[in-house]
Structures are given as C-alpha cells and as structure tokens.
Amino acid sequence: MDGFVRHGTPAFRRTNLAMFAAGVATFGLLYCVQPLMPEFSRQFGVSAAESALSLSLTSAVVALTMLFAGPVSDAWGRKKVMTLSLWASAAIVLIAAAAPDWRSFLVLRALLGLALGGLPAVGMTYLSEEVHPESIGLGMGLYIGGNAAGGLGGRLIAGVLTDFFGWRVALGAVGAVGAVAALLFVRYLPPSRRFVHQPLNLRSALRRFHGLFRDPGLPWLFAEGSVLLGGFVTVYNYIGYRLTAPPYSLSQSAVGLIFSVYLVGMFSSSWVGHLAGRLGRRKVLWTMFVLELVGLGMTLLRPVWSIVAGIAVITFGFFGGHSIVSSWVGRRAGAAKAQASALYLFAYYLGAGIAGAVGGLFYAQHGWPGVAAFVATLFVLSLLFAWRLYHLAPLPLAQSPAGEPPLP
C-alpha cells in the first residue's frame, strides 16, 4: 500500500472530522470579532479603522507566524504543532474576554495570531501529504468547509450573545467552542504515515522558500490568495457598520444572523473543489471571481435582501476559489509542501490584514460605496491572476510529485 488516505475509507472520515473541527476553531476564534466591531467602537471609543485592528492585527501576525510553522512542524511533527496551536488559541480567546482596555485587548489578539499561525499551513501540508491526489480536492474542500462553519459559528455566537449578555460573555463562549474543537481534533486525527522528520534548519528552509519562486505558477497562486482573502475580509469587516447605521439600524443579533450566509461557503468549498478536480482548476477558478464581482454589485443596492444575497454570492465565490487555489498550491509544490503552504497562507493572511485595515479608510471617507470600489479593485486583480493561471503550462511528469500525473 502507498499509505495514502483515500475517499470512502474510515481513515478518510476520521481525518475529515478532525480537520473540520480544526477549521471550525481556526476561523471561529479568528473572525468572532468581526460582527462586534461596531460594538468595540462604542465601548472603547475607537474609529472603524481602529476597531478593524482587532482582526487585521491578528491576521498580520498569523501571516508572519506561517513562515516558521512549516519548518517547526517538519521537526516536531504535524499533529503536535496543530494540537498546541488549537489549545493555546482557545485559551487566549478566553483570556481576551476579560481584557480591561483596548490596548490589552489588541495585545491578546496579536498573541492569538501567534498561536493560530501553527495550524492553517500545517493543516494544508498534512492533507497534501496524507490524502491521495484523487481525493485531495474533496478533502481540502471539507477542511475549508470547516473554516466556513467556524466563520459562521464564531460570528453568529458572538453577534447574538452580545445583544443579550455583552461582548465579553460572547467571546468566552467562542473560546469554549474552540476548546471542544481541540478535543475532537486530538481524538480523531490519524497519526501521520507519510511524514518524514527533518531537523529544524532555518537556512535550509529559507533556501526552499526561495526555490518556490522559480516555479512559474506558485507566485501567482500566492498573489491570488492575498487578494482573495483581502477583498472578502474587507466586505465582512464593514458591512456591519452599514447595517447597524440608519436607515437599517439592525441589532447585533440581526447582523450576526446575516452572517449565516457562511453556510453557502460550507457547500461551495467542497462542491467547487470536487468540480475542479473533474473539470480542471483553471476552467473553474476564474468563474469564482466573476461571481464575487456580481455579488459586490448587489450590495450597492438599497434593499436589505439584495445586500444579504450579494454577501452570499461573494461568500460562495470566495470559498470556492480558496478551495481550488489552496489544493493547487499543494499539488505544484512537490516535496516542499510545507514551505509552499506557509508562503501561500502568509500572503493570504497578510492580504487580509492590510486590506481589512485599508478598507476602514475608504469607509471613513466614502462610506460603503468607497469600500465597494476598493474591494472591486481587489476582485478584478483576482480575475487577472486567474487568467494568468489559466494559461499556465502543466508541469512535466518528471517534475511532478512522485507517482502523480502531470499537474494542471
């Protein structure tokens, strides 16, 4: 046997359950502050751009931590690093719920980024190593579906509980959910069978990072990840400000419920990932960004139903695109999967940190139309990068990962 985890086996189901739980914790703990940003502005007397630092700062630290998580997991083991990351992240969110002031809250959110950084890149690497190439699209899609569930759950729990009990109780509840997810992860994730231990050598890791940029496709995939999450996070950061202000004046609970459109992301990540495996990534990827542009246009209309529908369309396109790009990175990286995953997610979260903060400046100057114009620019860039990837030549068989067909 080749040792791969394959679709339809008990090991595949256990792997997916564990990684789904990890995805729930990652996005839930990271994004639970998003619907609370208007509340932070009121409670701490900060602007929209300053309030957005509660997410942008965390995302930027996650991005930096990604660069070291891969080499550390090469030495310590994938499951050990991910387990430590989950437990530490849940604990930090629980402590942040009792933060006495805005500055200490931001410090704790930065520490959360340091803890969370040990999971996403290593999770992608684990799946790329352990899951058979024919099943990786579905496996990665289900993992990203867990991200969608976490993003939904974290936002929904935080938004609803804030209305009834305040934001501190809401964050404490999200931290408790993260701890439960960590228990499930430890219980069900199978040990690595294809992992090859490598001593921690930062110089060697840097050489591998540099080598990835000689690939004609990977730098474009890294850039795609940056603008992909940057635009998506900016929409979610500031839509709450629009909907809690006149003429809508929606409550925190209502805004939290609107974020239930994340459910479409749980569907699109696995469905689009599977579809891309059948039809080819390059044929499916660009359509996701066209969908995002359509959804963004819908948010400019006045009716609430049009705004919510537009957010749903953007969410579908984002998770579909992310499932394609993230699995594509693992397929092109060959033996340097850990470094490629780290660089992709470095760009991914750095894009979220920068764009999420810059979007606040556009909101302060021009309101929602300004935010939409900024995000439209990012979505157009995504489409241009997808067009470049569409014309990317497949790698020759000799350069493909051992035992795999030429890469699309």
N, C-alpha and C positions, 0 to 999 in steps of 0.2 A: 504493500500500500504506500501511496505517496505522502500520507499524513495530513492531507487537506481535509478541512471540514466542508461537507457538501450539503447542498439543499436537500431537505427531506429526511435528514438523519437526526437522532436525538441530540447529538453534539451541536448541530446547527441551531436547533431550537433553544438549547441552553445558552449558546453563545449570543443569540439574538436577544434573549430575555435579559441577560446580564448587560449587554451593550445598550439595549433600550433603556434600562434603568440608569446607566451611566449618562446617557444622553439627556434623560429627564433631569437628573441632578445638575448637569453642566449648564443647560440653558435656563432651568428654573432658578438656580442660585445667581446666575449672571444677570438675567433680564427681569427679575422680580421688581426691580426699582423703576422700570420704565413707566408703568401707569401711575407711579407715585410722584413723578417729577413735578407736576403742578402742586401737589401737597408739600413737597420739600420747599418749593418757592414760598409758599405761605408760612410754613412752620419756621423756616430758618431765614427768611427774608433775602433769598438769593434770586438772581435772574434765571431765565430759561436756560441760557448757555451754561451758567454755573451749576444749575441743577443737573444738567446733562453730564457733568463731570462724574456723577455717581456711577454712570455706565461707561463713559468714554475713558476715564482713568483706569478702570478695571480692564477694559478691552486692550488698552495700550500695554499694560503690564503683562497681561496674558500673552500678547504678541511677543514681547521680549523673552518671556519665560519659555516659549515654544522652542527657541533656538537651542536651549540647553536640555529640554526634556527628552528629546530623542537620544542624544549621546548618553545621558544618565540611564535611560531605560535599556540601552544596549549593554550597560554594565550591570545594572541591578535586576533587570527583568521587567517585562511589560506589566504584568499583573500587579507586582509590588508597587511600582510607581503610580499606577492608576488608583490603587486602593488607598495609598497615603494621600493622594490628591483629593479623593472624594471625602474622606473623613475630615481632613483639615478644612476643606471648603465649607462643609456643613457647620463645623464648629465656629468658623469666623462669622458666618451669617448670623448665627445665634448671638454672638457677642455684639455684632453691629446693631442688633435690635435695641441694645441698651446704651448706644453711643450718646454721650452728654451734649455734644455740639457738632456743628457741621464739619469742622476740621478733623475731629477724631473719626467721624463717620467716613470721610474721604480716605483717611489713612487705612481704616479697616477694609474699605472697598479696594484699595490698592493691594493690600495683603491678600485679599480674595483672589485677585488676578494672579498673584504669585503662586497660590495654591492650585487654582484651577488650571494653570498652564501645563500641569503634569498629566492632563487627561486627553484633550482632543487629539493632539498629534500622535500620542502613543496609541490611542484607540484606533485611529486610522491605520497605523502601522500594524497593530495586532491583527486587524481584519485582513489587511493586504497579505500578511504572512500566512495566516491560518486558514483562510477561506479560499476554496477552489476558484480559479478565474471565471468559470462559468456561473458561479454563484455570488461573486463579489458585488455585482450590481445590485442584486436584491439585498444582500447582507448590509452593504453600505447604506442602501436606501432605508432599511429598517432602523439602522443606528441613527441616521439623520431624522427618521420619524420620531425617535425618542427625543431628539433635540426639539422637534416641533411640539411634542407633548409637554416637555419641560417648559418651553417658552409659553405655551398656553396655560399650564397649571400654575407656574410662578406668577404670571401676570394676573390670572383670574383670582387666585387665592389672595394675592396682595391687594388687588383692587377692591374686592368685595369686603374682605375683613377690615380694611382701613376705614370704610364707611361706618362699620359697627363698633370696632374696638380700637381703632387707631393704627398708624403705620408700624408701630413697634411690635404689637401683637401679630400683625400681618407678616412681618419679616421673620419673627420667631417661628411661625407656622411653616413658612417656606424652608427654614433651616431644618426643622424636624422632618419634613418630607425628604430633604437631601440625605439625612441620616438613614432613613428607611431604604432609600435607593442604594446607599453604600452597602447595607446589609445584604440586599438582593444580589448586588454585583459580586460580593465576596463569595456568596453561597453558590452561584450558578456559573460563573465564568470558568470554562475548562482551562487547565494549565496549558502553556504554550508547548506545541510539539515540534514546530519548525523554527523556533527562536534559536539563534546562535549567539552565545555570550561573547561580548567584545569588551576588553578593558577600556576604562574611561580614558580617552586620549583626545583632548580638545584640539590639538594641532591636526590630527588625522581627521577629526570631524569637520574642521574648517576647510580642509582640502576637499572633502566630499561635498560640502556646500558649494564651493567654487566650481567643482566639476559639473554640478547640476545645470549651471548656466550655459554649458556647452551644448546641451540638448536644445534643439530648435523649438520644442513645444512647451517645455516646463516653465520658462519665464513668462510666456503668455498666459499659462494657467495660473501662475502666481498673481499676475496682474488682474486676471479675471476674478479671482477670489477677493481681491482688495476692493474693487468697485462693486462687486456683487453684494457683499455684506454692508459696505458703506452706505449704499443707497437704501437698502432695506431697513437698517437700523435708524437712519435719519427719519424715514417715514413714521416709524413707530415711536420715536422719541418725541415728536412734536404734534402728532395727531391728537394726543390727549389735551394739549393746550388749546387746540382749535375747538374740540368738542365740549370742553368744560367752560368755555367762554360763551357769551351771547353770540348769536341768537339761540344756540343749542342748550347751553348751561346744563350739560349732563352731569350726573353724580359720578363719583369714583367707581361705584358698583357697575353703573351702566357702561362706563368706559372699559372696565375690566371684562364685562361680558362681551363687548365688541371684539376684544382680543381672542374670543373663542373661534374666530375665523382661522386661527392657527391649526384647527382640525384639518383644513384642506392641505396644509403642509405635511401632515402625517400621511395623508393619502398620496400626494403628488411625489414625495421623495422616493417612496418605494415603487410606485407605478411608473414614474418617469425613468427612474433608474433601470427598471426591468425593460421598459420600452427602448431605452438607449442601448441596452445590451443586445436587443434583437435587431434594431434598425441602424445602429451606429451612433456614437456620441455626436459626431459632427453634424448629423442630419437632424438631431433633436435639440441640441443646445441653443441655437440661435432663436428658436421659436419661444423659448422661455423669456427672453428679454423683450421680444415684441409684446408678449402678454403683460410684462411689467409696465411697459410704456402705456398700454391701453388702460391698465388699472390705475396708473397715476393720473391719467386724464380724467377718469371717473371721479377721483377725489376732489377735483376742482369744481364739480357741480355742487349745487346748494343742498339738495335733499340728503337727509341722513342715510337713507337706504343706498343711494349712489356712492356715498363715501365708504360705507361698510363693504359694499360689493367691490369697490375698487381696491380696498385693502385686501380682500380675499383673493382677488386676481393677482395682485402683487405677491402675496404670500405663496400662492400656487407656483408662480414663476420662479420665485427665489429658491424654494426648497427643491423644486425640480432641477434647476440649474446647479445648485450646490451638490446634489447627489451625483450628477454627471461629472462635474469638474473634479470633485474630491476622489472619485473612483478612478478617473483618468490619470490623475497625478500618481496614484499607486501603481497603475499599470505601466506608465512610462519610466518610473524611477528604477526598476530592476532591483539590484542589491542595495541601493541607497534609499529604501523606502522610508526609513525613519527620518533621514535628513530632508527628503522631499516633502514629507508630510509636515515637518516642522516649518519649512520655509513657506509652504502654502498657507498654513494657518497663521504664521507670522504676518504675512501680507493680509490675510483675511481679517484678523482681529485688529491689526494696525489701521486698516481701512475703516473699520467700524469706529475706532477711537477718534481718528482725525475727522472723518465725515460727520460723525454724530455731534462733535463739538462745533464744527464749522456751520452746520445746519442751524444752530442757535443764532448765529449772527444774521443769517438770512431771515430767520423768523422775526428777530427783533426789528429789522429794517423794513421788511416787506410782508410779514405775516405768512400765511400758508402758501399763497402764490409764489413767494420768494423761495420757500422750501421746495416746492414742486419743481421750480425751474432748476434749482441746484441738483435735485435728485434726477431729473430728466437728463441732465448732462452726464451723470454717472451711468444711467441706464444706456444711453447712446454709446458711451465708451465700452460698456459690456458687450453691446451688439457688435461693435467694431472688432473687439478682441475675439468674439465668437466667429466672426467672418474670417479672421486670420487663421484661427484653428481649423476652420472648415477646409482650408486649402493646405493644411499641414500634411506632408507626405508621411505615410506609415513608416515606422522603424523597420529596418530589415530584420529577418529572422535571427541573424547572428547576434544582434544587439538586444533582442527581446529577453525577458526573464526566462530562465531555464524551463523548458517544457511547454512554453506558451506560444501561441500563434503570433504572427506579426501584429503589432499594436496599432489600433486605429488612431 
